[in-house]
Amino acid sequence: MKKIIFVISFFILSATAGKAQTILPAQYQELVKQLVANLPKNVTVTENHSSTSSTSLIDFAKSMLGIPYRYATSNPKVGFDCSGFVSYVFSNFGFKVPRSSREFSYAGKETSLENAKVGDVLIFTGSNSRVRRIGHVGIVYSIDENGIKFIHASSGKAHQVTITDLDGHYKARFMKIVSIL
């Protein structure tokens, strides 16, 4: 019993130590879930890092504003395409996510715009909204009374990592939203 609590405490503490790592690395998440599930009824373990992880995720993504758009690339020294940017951000926090925008449709848990949270992944059509085929992704950056803003690597006018309103143009292209965190 003491060993189990020690192991769980070690993983939780190591996952929250320091600013660079605010969530449990992916390879340990399943192990901790299994250990917690097997604890006696009188032992409880609480976690409250969802807001911290989304804040850290967005802070990290924001640090890449201005990096140029570059097709089929996920290297901050060279540039990003949309899915390269999103996968790079999430993989920095230990999440295994797809590398292509189309595959994001099957990742995480689908939610609705009304239930969107900072850190969720928005999935759009390509630049032609009439062709209802997935072609772009971005990360919800903020939600307020003015609506949703998202951060993404844009191949459009900005041609770089930028923050954009989910308004007319992108609203018409919107296909779905998934929660990875």
N, C-alpha and C positions, 0 to 999 in steps of 0.2 A: 504494500500500500504506500509506504513512504517513498519507495523507488519510483512508483508511477507518478506521484505528486511531484517529486523532484524532477523527473524527466519532462513532465508537462510544464512546470515552472521554468525549467531551463530553456525550453523552446519558446515559450511566450516571452520571457525576459530577453533572450537573444534576438527575438524578432522585433522587439520594441526598443532595444538599446541604440542610442544615437539617432541622429536625424536622417541619415541616409537609408536606414532600413526600418520602415514603420509597419511592415506586414510580414507575416511568416512566409519564408521562401516556399515556393510551390512544392518542392520535393518533400517538405515536412508537413504540409497541410493535411494530407490524408492520414499520416501517422498520428498526429495530434487529435484529429477527429475520432479515430478508432480508440485511442487511449481515453479520451473524455467519455466516449460512449460506454466504456467498460468500467467507469468509476462507480463506487458504491453510491446509493441514493442520497446519503447524507453529505456527500462531497460535491461542491459546485465550483465550476470554473467560469468566470465571466470574461468576455472580450468586448472591448469597445474601441476598435481602431478603424471603423468604417469611415468616419468623417476625417480622421487623420490620414488614412490611406488615399482618399480622394483628394484631399488638400495637397498632400505630397505629390501625388500623381500629376495634378494640374500645375503645381509649382515647377516640377521637372519638365513638363511639356512646354510651359511658358518660357523656360530657359532656352528653348530652341527657336523662338520667334525670329523670323528673318532668314533662317537657313533656307537656301534655294530649293525650289522644286526640281527634282531630277527623276525621270521615269525609271522604274524598276530598281530603285535604290533605297537602302535603309541605313545609311551611314551618315552621321551628322557632319563628318568632315567633307563629304562630297555633296550630299543633299538627300532629300526624301521624296518618294511618291506618297500618296495618301495612306495606303495600307502599310507601307514601310515605316512611316512616322508613327502610326497608331501601334503597330506591333513592337516597334522599338521602345516606345514609352511603357507599354504594359510589361514587356519582357524585362525591363530594368527593375521591375518590382516582383519578379519571379513568376509572372503569369505566362502560361503557354497559350498563345493566341495565334490565329491564322496569319499568314503573310499576304494573302490576297483579299481584296475587298469583298469578293463574292463569298468566300468562306466565312466571313464574319457573320453572315446571315445565319449560320448554324452554331455560332459561338455563344456562350453565356446564356442568359435567360431573357426571352423577349418580354418587353414591357410596353407601356404606351407613353406618348408625349406628356400626358397629364400626370403620369407617375415618374417622369424622368428625374434623374439625380445627376449631380455633377460627377463626371467620370464615366457615365454611360456612353456607349458607342452608337452614333447615328449612322445609318446606312442609307445611301442615296443611289439614284440612277446615275449613269454617266452624264455628260454635259447636255444631252438631248433628253429632256424629261418625258417626251412622248414614247421613247423606247424604254419600256419598264424592265430594264435589266440592270442589276447592281453594277455600279462602276465607281463609287466614291464612298469614303468613310471619314468620320471625324469624331472627336471626343467632346462631350458636353463640358463647356468651360464655366458657364454661369447660368443661373436661372433667377430672374427677378420679375418685377412688374412689367418690364419692357419686353419680356420674352426670354428665349433661349439663345445663348451664344455658344459657338463651338470653335475648337481649335483644330486646325487641319493643315495638311500640305496641299496648297492649291495650285492647280496647273493653269488657272485663269489669270486675270489681270495681275493679281498679287505675285504669282509665280514664286511662292515661298510659304513657309509655315506662318500662318496668320490666324487671327480671330475674326469670325464672321457671324452676323445675325442669321438666325433661322427665320428668314422672311420669304417674300414672294418667290424669288428664283430658287432658293434651296427648299422652301416649303413645297414647291411643285415637284421637286426631285425626290423628296423624302419617301422612303419605302418602309423602314422599320427602325426600331431602337432596341438595343440589347444591353443588359447589365452584366458586366464582367466581374466587378468588385463584389 
